[in-house]
Amino acid sequence: MLIPPTLTAVALTVAAIVVLPLTSQAQSKITAEEAHAIGVDADLYFYPLPSMDLTRKQFTGSEPGKEFGKDPMNMFVSVPQYPPADFNGAVRSNSDTLYSIAWLDLTKEPLVITAPDTKGRFYLLPMLDMWTDVYASPGWLTTDTEAGQFLVTPPGWTGTVPAGMGHLPASTPFVWVIGQTRTDGAADYAAVHKIQAGYTVTPLSRSGKEPEAVTVNVDAAVDRQIPPKIQVDSMSAATGVYGNYHLKRAIVTQVGHGTNLPNDAIYPLNIGDSNGKPLGSTH
């Protein structure tokens, strides 16, 4: 992984936080190199969190329909066409699907995700926790293409799942849903739009009722122009499921934020030569 230039400062800061309690409990001193290594490990481990949170704030601080691919929390925003070249909401976008994106806030209650009958058409609703782990991916491969409802619950929830709903317990209170529906190009858009209209998010307490008015909380401190990857990299202080492989998780967050599970999609990628050097015009 290409470590951002400012990582040293972050690493040493984190290392200091980690090391201080250790020095009070043991006589042996830790070297500067060891402290730096601890800081690097900490940065790699936590790298997904600020990336996800910045992405969440950029995606959800807009009035419905005002910005391409962006909507308030707990709403699907369906992209009606292939993303433009300057779309920076994700590191890389697909060119054979149309997106339906939702950020879920589970801090108040569980949410019901509804998917329509796609009549055999490929679709995915991969759900990423704040660590970028794809913990669930309902869709064509896992739940078939018939209409379905999925209850997404926050950590520690102990309620009863309504009959007929699939249960998708989340490990973090915020979840990123990056829905994708197959399209065969512009001539196929109209058919996909009908399917996209069937993706909905509903609070469990409002299930079967009229939707409530949408409220938007805009954080003026959030830079909405610079992509999250650049913001996180410049801070001064198997894909999809990573287990304890934190380096891989950090790399995928940096170069392919919002990736799918490998059984859903595989993306070839080459960012360096056989000597580990970044690819450039001389290659």
N, C-alpha and C positions, 0 to 999 in steps of 0.2 A: 504493500500500500504506500502511496506517496503521501508522507506526513506533511501537513500544512506547515509553512515556515513559522507560524506563531505557536505551534504545538509545544515547543520547549517551555515557554512561559506558562502555559496551561499545565503542562506536566509537572513542573516544579511546584506550582501552586497546590495542585492536588496531592503531590507527594508530601509536601509540608504538612498538609492536613492529616495525612495518613501516618506520617512518621512521628509527629509530636506525641501522640499517646504511647507509641512504642518506646520512645526514649525514656519515658517516665516509668516504664515497667521493666526495662532491661538495661544492663550496664553497657552492652555492646553498642557501638555507634554505627549508623548507616552511612555509607559513602554517598557522594554526590551522584555517582553513576547509578547506584542502586535506587536512590530517590528518583532520579530521572526515569529509570525503568518502571518504577511503580506508577509514576505519573502517566507514562505512555500507555501502560496497561489500563489505567483508569479512564484515559481519554478514549481508547478503543472500545472499552466496555460501555461507556455512557454516550458515545457518539450518536446513536439513533435518537435519543430522547430530545435534544434540542432541534435536530433536523425535523422530527415529526411535529414538535410543538410549533415551530415556525411555519411549517406547511399548513398545519391546522388553522393557525391564525390568518394566514394569507388567503386560504380558501373560504373562510367563513365570515369575514368581516365586510360583506357586501350585501346590498339589498337584492332580493330575488330577481334574477334576470338582468342585472346591471353589468356584470362582468363575465366574460367567457369562462365557463367551467367553474363558476364560484356561486355559492349560495350560503344562507345561514346554517347553523348547526341543525342536525336532525331533519334534514331535507335532502332528497336526491336532486342533483342538478344534472340533467342529461345533455351531453354535448351533441348537437344536431349534425355535426360534420367532422371530418378529420381535423385534429388540432392544427392551427397554423404553425409555421416554422418558429415563431417567436414565443410560443406557449411555454412558460417556464414553471408550471405548477408541479411537474414531475421531471425527473432527470431524462427519461426517455418515454416516448409514447408509441403505442401500436399503430399500425397502418392498415389493419384488416378488421378492426372492431370500432364501434362507437362507444364512448365512455358514459357511464352514469355513476356519479361520485357522490358520496355522502360521508360527512363526519358525524359520528354518534357521540352524544354526551349522556353517559349513563349515571351521572352523579345524583340524579333525582329518582329515577326509576328505570326498569327495563324497557326496551324498545322492541316493537314488532316490525320486522322487515318482510314486506310482501313482494313476491316475484310472480309475474303473470305466466300463463301458459305460452311458451315460445314456439309450440308446435314443431318440436324437433330442432329448432335453430340453436346453435351453440351460444351459450351465455355463461358468465361467471360472476359471482359476487364475492371475490376474495376479501377477507376481513383481516386487517393488520392491527395488532396491538401497538402500543407506543414504543415497543422495542423493535418494531418492524417485523415481528414474527407473524406469518400468515397462520392464524390459529383455526380458521374455518374457511371453506371455499365452496359454498353451495352453488350448484349449477349443473350443467350438462353432464359432467362426469360423475358427480357424487350424489346428486338428488334428482336426476332426470330433468326433463324440461316441462313437466306439468306445473300448474300453478301451486305455489306453496307459501307458507308463512313460517318465519323463524324468529324465535324469541332470543334476543341478545341481552344477557343479564350481566350486571356489574360484579366485581369480585366480592365474595362473601354472601351473595344473595341466596336465600333459603326458601323462597316462595314456591308456589305450585305452577307448573307450566300448563297452560290451557290445552285442552284436548285438540289434537290435530296440528299442533305447532312443533317444529323441531327446536331443540334447545341448543344454543350456541353461547356458552358461558365465556365471558371475556376475562382476561387477566389484568386489564388496566381499565380505568374509568372512561377513557376516550378510545374510540375505534375508527379506523379509516376504511371505508368500503370503496373499492375501486372496481365498480361493475363494468363489464365489457359484454357487448352483444355483437355477434358476427355480422359483417356487412360485406356485400360484394361490390361496393362502390356507390357513387352518387345516385345511380338509377335505383338502388336498393334502399336508400335513406328512408323513404316514406314508410316502408314496412317495418323498419327498425324503430322509427319514432313511435309507432303504435305500441311496440313492446316496451320501450323506455318509459312510456306514460304509465305503465303498470307497476313500476318499481316505486314503493312508498315506504316511509318511516312513520310509525305511529307509537306514541307512548302507550304502554300496556293499559293504563287507566282510561285511555281514550279509545281503546280498540272497539270498533263498531259504532263509534260516534262521529259527529262532524268534527273536522280538524279545527284546532284553535288558531287564532291569529299569530302570525310569525313576528317575533321580535329579534332585532339585530343589535348585537353589542360590538361596536367598532372600537378597537384598541388603536388610538392615535400613535402609540409608540412603535407600532409594527411597520417595518419597511415593506411595502407591498410590491416594490419594483424589482429589487434584487432577489434572485432565486435563493431558496433556503440553503442549498449546498454552498454557495459562495459566502453567505452570511455566517454559516457555522464554521467553515474552513478559515474564516478571517477573524474569528473570535479570539480575543487576547487572553483571557484567562483559560449442506445441500440447500440452495437459496430458498428463502421463505420460512424455513424452520432451521434454527441454528444451534439449539442446545447450548453447549458450553463453548462453541467455536465463535468467540467474540470478535476475533480479527476478521473472519469471513463476513460476519454480520456488519461490521463497520465498513468494509470494502463495498459490499452490496449497497449499503445505504448511501455511500458516496457516489457510486457510478451508476446505480440503477434503482434509485429510491422508489419504493412501491412495486417491487417485483412480484411475480406470481410464483406458485409452487411449480417445481420441475415437471410434475405429472400433468400440469395444465398448459405450461408453455416453457420453452427453453430459448434463451437469447444468446447467440454466439457473441463473444466479446474478446477483444484483444487490445490491451492498453500499454503493452510494453514488449520489448524485444527479448531475445534469449538471454541477454545480460541484465535484464531487469530495468533497462532504461526506457523512459517514455518514448512513444513513437513520435516521429517528427518528419520534416520534409526531406531529411537525409536518408530515410528508410525506403 
